[in-house]
């Protein structure tokens, strides 16, 4: 151990109580920084997985026909040239995907596309033996849709295999099933565009997203075509990706290739993603005040050490210690407290995060969970340590510079300030 570190430790032990208070504050600040970020990050990640598991990474919908806008470019003072460019703001849209097979074939050229599912959607009235309601029927090819969604994992009652084997089978959301008071194997009547069909409930699912669970009914694609009088085409294509973060780029490429609108999940869920981002920033600022208060306490303690150890500092200067060495003594004091505080904070943060993840919490609305969801991310620990390091560095720098400016002669004469 170098003499500078030994001196720093001795100075720290001279103010054990004050430094322990600062150490505890940093540890608690770092720990709860990690816990709050883990909670908000966990719920955000769970929300994203729910969205990707229900609506896919990209949704390809209406075919568009870009209109042309005329622009003029002057080639000289007297001559000008007119030309036309595509105007995105005034596109004309044709509802649905008329040739889904051709679009799917085009998507196979993209390496990031994992799977696609053609979906025919339409509004229907739903009649159970006890009451009537409205809903949206989604006609799907089961195996294709299972490849782009978590539908199979969202089944609560019944069996996805029963739906596969039953031509008139139906999957119904839990909220809608409760409203209609139907159970598995019950029959319900769907009516759309003047046509009726009797379907048997094969399974009841729950995504946790209220807007989905109270309206969405899944039937086989051929049954949906008959019910909605749509013998050709589909309403949209649901696409899953290997790398979800590149969805905006892939959506732009898909629009260029297929001349159909493609909306990435980041665009569709921008409001909720902004809410989670705001919560993360707000939690970080709030918890960082604990570290800031501890840093102010450390600043005061180090200033007191400088005032009380002026003679010791002058002796060190007389022994040949430079101003840099004296500064290092006080910076090492802050570094030692920081290191211990961060280590203890990491342990505290991990322990509390694990405990919180076991707490029961029933949430239904934008996703479905029965306990706290946490995100075990290394970035939370890194940001907590960086935040603590910045605050401790500022708290240690001023006392260190003040100690380095002390002049041995003035200290001996008693004129040092």
C-alpha positions as CSV (number, residue, x, y, z in Angstrom):
1,X,0.0,0.0,0.0
2,X,1.4,3.4,-1.0
3,X,2.1,6.1,1.7
4,X,-0.6,8.3,0.1
5,X,-3.3,5.7,0.6
6,X,-2.2,5.0,4.1
7,X,-2.4,8.7,5.0
8,X,-5.8,8.9,3.4
9,X,-7.1,6.0,5.5
10,X,-5.7,7.6,8.7
11,X,-7.5,10.8,7.9
12,X,-10.7,8.9,7.2
13,X,-10.5,7.0,10.5
14,X,-10.2,10.4,12.2
15,X,-13.8,11.1,11.1
16,X,-15.3,7.7,11.2
17,X,-18.8,8.7,12.1
18,X,-19.1,11.3,9.4
19,X,-17.6,9.1,6.8
20,X,-19.8,6.2,7.7
21,X,-22.8,8.5,7.3
22,X,-21.6,9.4,3.8
23,X,-20.8,5.8,3.0
24,X,-24.3,4.7,4.0
25,X,-25.9,7.4,2.0
26,X,-23.9,6.5,-1.2
27,X,-24.7,2.8,-0.7
28,X,-28.4,3.4,-0.2
29,X,-28.5,5.9,-3.1
30,X,-26.8,3.4,-5.5
31,X,-28.9,0.5,-4.3
32,X,-32.2,2.3,-4.7
33,X,-31.1,3.8,-8.0
34,X,-30.7,0.2,-9.2
35,X,-34.0,-1.0,-7.8
36,X,-36.1,1.8,-9.3
37,X,-34.5,1.4,-12.7
38,X,-34.9,-2.3,-12.6
39,X,-38.6,-1.9,-11.8
40,X,-39.4,0.7,-14.5
41,X,-37.2,-1.1,-17.0
42,X,-38.8,-4.4,-16.2
43,X,-42.3,-3.2,-16.8
44,X,-41.2,-1.5,-20.0
45,X,-39.6,-4.6,-21.3
46,X,-42.6,-6.7,-20.4
47,X,-44.9,-4.2,-22.1
48,X,-42.7,-4.4,-25.3
49,X,-42.8,-8.2,-25.2
50,X,-46.6,-8.1,-24.8
51,X,-47.0,-5.8,-27.8
52,X,-44.7,-7.8,-30.0
53,X,-46.5,-11.0,-28.9
54,X,-49.9,-9.6,-29.9
55,X,-49.5,-7.1,-32.7
56,X,-46.0,-8.0,-34.1
57,X,-42.9,-5.9,-34.8
58,X,-44.3,-4.5,-38.0
59,X,-47.8,-4.3,-39.4
60,X,-48.2,-4.1,-43.2
61,X,-51.6,-2.6,-44.2
62,X,-53.0,-0.5,-46.9
63,X,-51.5,-0.2,-50.4
64,X,-50.6,3.4,-51.2
65,X,-50.4,5.4,-54.5
66,X,-48.1,8.3,-54.1
67,X,-49.3,11.5,-55.8
68,X,-46.8,13.7,-57.7
69,X,-46.0,17.2,-56.8
70,X,-44.7,19.6,-59.5
71,X,-41.5,21.5,-58.7
72,X,-39.6,24.0,-60.8
73,X,-35.9,24.5,-60.9
74,X,-34.3,27.5,-62.6
75,X,-31.5,26.6,-64.9
76,X,-30.8,30.3,-65.7
77,X,-32.3,33.7,-65.2
78,X,-34.7,33.2,-68.0
79,X,-35.2,29.4,-68.3
80,X,-36.7,27.0,-65.7
81,X,-37.3,23.3,-65.7
82,X,-40.3,21.5,-64.2
83,X,-40.2,18.0,-62.7
84,X,-42.3,15.8,-60.5
85,X,-41.5,14.1,-57.2
86,X,-43.6,11.7,-55.0
87,X,-45.5,13.6,-52.3
88,X,-45.7,11.4,-49.2
89,X,-48.0,13.8,-47.4
90,X,-50.8,13.3,-50.0
91,X,-50.7,9.6,-50.6
92,X,-53.9,7.8,-51.7
93,X,-54.5,4.6,-49.9
94,X,-56.3,1.5,-51.0
95,X,-57.6,-0.5,-48.1
96,X,-56.0,-3.8,-47.3
97,X,-53.5,-6.1,-48.9
98,X,-54.9,-7.3,-52.1
99,X,-52.2,-9.8,-53.0
100,X,-50.7,-11.0,-49.7
101,X,-48.8,-13.9,-51.2
102,X,-46.8,-11.5,-53.5
103,X,-46.0,-9.3,-50.5
104,X,-44.9,-12.2,-48.4
105,X,-42.6,-13.4,-51.3
106,X,-41.0,-9.9,-51.4
107,X,-40.4,-10.0,-47.6
108,X,-38.4,-13.2,-47.9
109,X,-35.6,-11.1,-49.4
110,X,-35.1,-9.4,-46.0
111,X,-32.8,-11.3,-43.7
112,X,-34.3,-9.7,-40.5
113,X,-37.9,-11.0,-41.2
114,X,-38.5,-14.0,-39.1
115,X,-42.1,-14.8,-40.0
116,X,-45.3,-13.4,-41.4
117,X,-49.1,-13.9,-40.9
118,X,-51.9,-12.8,-43.1
119,X,-54.9,-11.5,-41.1
120,X,-58.4,-10.7,-42.3
121,X,-60.1,-8.3,-39.8
122,X,-63.7,-7.1,-39.6
123,X,-66.4,-5.9,-37.2
124,X,-69.0,-8.4,-36.1
125,X,-71.9,-8.6,-33.7
126,X,-71.6,-11.5,-31.2
127,X,-74.6,-13.3,-29.8
128,X,-74.3,-15.8,-26.9
129,X,-77.2,-17.7,-25.4
130,X,-77.4,-15.0,-22.7
131,X,-76.5,-11.6,-24.2
132,X,-75.2,-9.8,-27.3
133,X,-72.1,-7.6,-27.9
134,X,-69.8,-6.4,-30.6
135,X,-66.3,-7.5,-31.5
136,X,-63.6,-7.8,-34.1
137,X,-63.1,-11.1,-35.9
138,X,-59.5,-11.9,-36.9
139,X,-59.2,-14.6,-39.6
140,X,-55.9,-16.3,-39.4
141,X,-53.9,-19.3,-40.6
142,X,-53.1,-20.8,-37.3
143,X,-49.5,-22.1,-37.8
144,X,-48.5,-18.8,-39.5
145,X,-50.0,-16.7,-36.7
146,X,-48.4,-18.7,-33.9
147,X,-45.0,-18.0,-35.6
148,X,-45.5,-14.2,-35.2
149,X,-47.4,-14.0,-31.9
150,X,-47.6,-15.5,-28.4
151,X,-51.1,-16.6,-28.8
152,X,-50.4,-20.2,-27.8
153,X,-48.9,-19.1,-24.5
154,X,-51.8,-16.8,-23.8
155,X,-54.4,-19.5,-23.7
156,X,-56.1,-19.7,-20.3
157,X,-58.8,-22.3,-20.8
158,X,-59.3,-24.8,-23.6
159,X,-56.7,-26.0,-26.2
160,X,-55.1,-24.5,-29.2
161,X,-55.2,-28.0,-30.7
162,X,-59.0,-28.1,-30.4
163,X,-59.1,-24.9,-32.4
164,X,-56.7,-26.3,-35.0
165,X,-58.9,-29.4,-35.5
166,X,-62.3,-27.6,-35.4
167,X,-63.2,-25.8,-38.7
168,X,-65.7,-23.6,-36.9
169,X,-63.6,-23.2,-33.8
170,X,-63.1,-19.8,-32.2
171,X,-60.6,-18.2,-29.7
172,X,-62.1,-15.5,-27.6
173,X,-60.6,-13.0,-25.2
174,X,-61.3,-13.4,-21.5
175,X,-62.9,-10.0,-21.0
176,X,-65.3,-10.6,-23.9
177,X,-66.0,-14.1,-22.7
178,X,-66.9,-12.8,-19.3
179,X,-69.2,-10.2,-20.8
180,X,-70.9,-12.8,-22.9
181,X,-70.9,-15.3,-20.1
182,X,-69.5,-18.1,-22.3
183,X,-67.1,-20.9,-21.6
184,X,-65.1,-23.4,-23.6
185,X,-67.3,-25.6,-25.8
186,X,-70.2,-23.1,-25.8
187,X,-71.6,-22.0,-29.1
188,X,-72.0,-18.3,-30.2
189,X,-73.3,-16.7,-33.3
190,X,-71.2,-14.2,-35.3
191,X,-72.8,-11.8,-37.8
192,X,-70.9,-9.6,-40.2
193,X,-72.0,-7.9,-43.5
194,X,-75.3,-9.7,-43.5
195,X,-73.9,-13.2,-43.0
196,X,-74.2,-15.4,-39.9
197,X,-72.2,-18.3,-38.6
198,X,-72.3,-20.5,-35.6
199,X,-68.9,-21.0,-33.9
200,X,-67.8,-23.1,-31.0
201,X,-65.4,-21.7,-28.3
202,X,-62.2,-23.7,-28.5
203,X,-60.2,-21.7,-26.0
204,X,-60.2,-18.5,-24.0
205,X,-57.0,-16.4,-24.1
206,X,-55.7,-13.4,-22.1
207,X,-53.1,-11.0,-23.4
208,X,-53.5,-8.6,-20.5
209,X,-54.2,-5.7,-23.0
210,X,-57.8,-4.7,-22.3
211,X,-58.4,-3.3,-25.8
212,X,-57.6,-6.7,-27.2
213,X,-59.1,-9.0,-24.7
214,X,-62.6,-7.4,-24.9
215,X,-63.0,-7.3,-28.7
216,X,-60.8,-9.7,-30.5
217,X,-62.0,-13.1,-31.7
218,X,-59.8,-15.5,-33.8
219,X,-61.3,-17.8,-36.4
220,X,-59.9,-19.7,-39.3
221,X,-59.2,-17.6,-42.4
222,X,-61.6,-19.3,-44.7
223,X,-64.4,-18.9,-42.1
224,X,-63.6,-15.2,-41.8
225,X,-63.7,-14.8,-45.6
226,X,-67.2,-16.3,-45.7
227,X,-68.4,-14.2,-42.7
228,X,-67.0,-10.9,-44.0
229,X,-67.7,-11.6,-47.7
230,X,-64.0,-11.1,-48.6
231,X,-63.0,-13.9,-50.9
232,X,-59.7,-12.3,-51.8
233,X,-57.0,-10.3,-50.0
234,X,-56.5,-9.6,-46.3
235,X,-56.6,-6.6,-44.0
236,X,-52.9,-6.7,-42.9
237,X,-49.8,-8.7,-42.6
238,X,-48.3,-9.2,-39.2
239,X,-44.5,-9.5,-39.2
240,X,-42.0,-10.7,-36.6
241,X,-38.3,-9.7,-36.7
242,X,-35.1,-11.3,-35.4
243,X,-33.9,-7.8,-34.3
244,X,-36.8,-5.8,-33.0
245,X,-34.8,-2.6,-32.7
246,X,-34.3,-2.3,-36.5
247,X,-38.1,-2.3,-37.1
248,X,-38.2,1.4,-38.3
249,X,-35.5,0.8,-40.9
250,X,-37.1,-2.5,-42.0
251,X,-40.5,-0.8,-42.2
252,X,-39.1,1.9,-44.5
253,X,-37.5,-0.8,-46.7
254,X,-40.8,-2.7,-46.8
255,X,-42.8,0.4,-47.9
256,X,-40.3,1.0,-50.7
257,X,-40.5,-2.7,-51.8
258,X,-44.2,-3.4,-51.6
259,X,-45.9,0.0,-51.9
260,X,-47.8,-0.8,-48.7
261,X,-47.8,1.2,-45.5
262,X,-45.7,-0.5,-42.8
263,X,-45.8,0.7,-39.2
264,X,-43.1,-0.4,-36.7
265,X,-43.9,-1.1,-33.1
266,X,-41.9,1.9,-31.9
267,X,-44.2,4.2,-33.9
268,X,-47.5,2.4,-32.9
269,X,-46.6,2.5,-29.2
270,X,-44.7,5.8,-29.0
271,X,-47.0,7.3,-26.3
272,X,-46.4,4.4,-23.9
273,X,-42.7,4.2,-24.7
274,X,-42.4,8.0,-23.9
275,X,-44.2,7.4,-20.6
276,X,-41.8,4.7,-19.5
277,X,-38.8,6.8,-20.6
278,X,-40.1,9.7,-18.5
279,X,-40.6,7.5,-15.5
280,X,-37.1,6.2,-15.8
281,X,-35.6,9.7,-15.9
282,X,-37.9,10.9,-13.0
283,X,-36.9,7.9,-10.8
284,X,-33.2,8.4,-11.6
285,X,-33.3,12.1,-10.6
286,X,-35.3,11.5,-7.5
287,X,-33.1,8.7,-6.2
288,X,-29.9,10.6,-7.2
289,X,-30.8,13.2,-4.5
290,X,-29.8,10.6,-1.9
291,X,-26.3,10.4,-3.4
292,X,-26.2,14.2,-3.7
293,X,-27.0,14.7,-0.1
294,X,-24.3,12.2,0.9
295,X,-21.9,13.9,-1.4
296,X,-22.6,17.2,0.4
297,X,-22.0,15.5,3.7
298,X,-18.7,14.2,2.4
299,X,-17.7,17.6,1.2
300,X,-18.3,19.1,4.6
301,X,-16.3,16.3,6.3
302,X,-13.3,16.7,4.0
303,X,-13.3,20.4,4.5
304,X,-13.2,19.8,8.3
305,X,-10.4,17.4,7.8
306,X,-8.4,20.0,5.9
307,X,-9.0,22.6,8.6
308,X,-8.1,20.2,11.4
309,X,-5.1,18.6,9.7
310,X,-3.3,21.8,8.5
311,X,-0.2,21.1,10.6
312,X,-0.1,17.5,9.4
313,X,-0.4,18.7,5.8
314,X,2.4,21.3,6.4
315,X,4.7,18.6,7.8
316,X,4.0,16.4,4.8
317,X,4.9,19.3,2.5
318,X,8.1,19.9,4.5
319,X,8.9,16.2,4.1
320,X,8.9,16.7,0.3
321,X,5.2,15.9,-0.6
322,X,4.1,17.9,-3.6
323,X,0.8,19.7,-4.0
324,X,-0.3,16.8,-6.3
325,X,0.5,14.3,-3.5
326,X,-1.6,16.3,-1.0
327,X,-4.5,16.5,-3.5
328,X,-4.2,12.8,-4.0
329,X,-4.6,12.1,-0.3
330,X,-8.0,13.8,-0.2
331,X,-9.1,12.4,-3.6
332,X,-8.2,8.9,-2.3
333,X,-10.4,9.5,0.7
334,X,-13.3,10.2,-1.7
335,X,-12.3,7.3,-3.9
336,X,-12.3,4.8,-0.9
337,X,-15.7,5.9,0.3
338,X,-17.0,5.8,-3.3
339,X,-15.6,2.2,-3.9
340,X,-17.0,0.8,-0.7
341,X,-20.4,2.6,-1.2
342,X,-20.7,1.3,-4.8
343,X,-19.9,-2.3,-3.7
344,X,-22.4,-2.2,-0.9
345,X,-24.9,-0.4,-3.1
346,X,-24.6,-3.2,-5.7
347,X,-25.2,-5.8,-3.1
348,X,-28.2,-3.9,-1.6
349,X,-29.6,-3.2,-5.1
350,X,-29.4,-6.8,-6.2
351,X,-30.9,-8.1,-2.9
352,X,-33.8,-5.6,-2.9
353,X,-34.5,-6.2,-6.7
354,X,-34.7,-9.9,-6.1
355,X,-37.0,-9.4,-3.1
356,X,-39.3,-7.0,-5.1
357,X,-39.5,-9.5,-8.0
358,X,-41.2,-12.0,-5.7
359,X,-43.9,-9.6,-4.5
360,X,-47.4,-10.2,-5.8
361,X,-48.9,-7.5,-8.0
362,X,-51.9,-8.1,-10.2
363,X,-51.9,-5.8,-13.3
364,X,-54.3,-5.9,-16.2
365,X,-54.6,-3.1,-18.8
366,X,-51.6,-2.7,-21.0
367,X,-50.1,-6.1,-20.1
368,X,-50.8,-9.0,-17.8
369,X,-48.7,-9.9,-14.7
370,X,-49.3,-11.2,-11.2
371,X,-46.1,-10.0,-9.7
372,X,-43.5,-7.2,-10.0
373,X,-41.5,-7.4,-13.2
374,X,-37.8,-6.4,-12.9
375,X,-35.1,-6.0,-15.5
376,X,-31.7,-7.5,-14.6
377,X,-29.6,-5.1,-16.7
378,X,-25.9,-4.4,-16.2
379,X,-26.5,-0.8,-17.5
380,X,-28.5,0.0,-14.3
381,X,-25.4,-0.8,-12.2
382,X,-23.1,1.1,-14.5
383,X,-25.2,4.2,-14.4
384,X,-25.6,4.1,-10.7
385,X,-21.8,3.9,-10.2
386,X,-21.2,6.7,-12.7
387,X,-23.8,8.9,-11.0
388,X,-22.1,8.3,-7.6
389,X,-18.6,8.8,-9.0
390,X,-19.6,12.2,-10.5
391,X,-21.1,13.5,-7.3
392,X,-18.2,12.2,-5.1
393,X,-15.6,13.6,-7.5
394,X,-17.1,17.1,-7.2
395,X,-17.4,16.7,-3.4
396,X,-13.7,15.7,-3.1
397,X,-12.2,18.1,-5.6
398,X,-12.6,21.4,-3.8
399,X,-11.2,20.2,-0.4
400,X,-8.3,18.5,-2.2
401,X,-7.4,21.7,-4.0
402,X,-7.7,23.7,-0.8
403,X,-5.4,21.3,1.0
404,X,-2.9,21.5,-1.9
405,X,-2.7,25.3,-1.7
406,X,-1.7,25.3,2.0
407,X,1.8,26.9,2.4
408,X,3.9,25.2,5.2
409,X,5.4,28.6,6.3
410,X,2.0,30.2,6.7
411,X,0.7,27.2,8.7
412,X,3.7,27.4,11.1
413,X,3.2,31.2,11.5
414,X,-0.6,30.6,12.0
415,X,-1.6,32.8,9.0
416,X,-2.9,30.1,6.7
417,X,-6.6,30.5,5.7
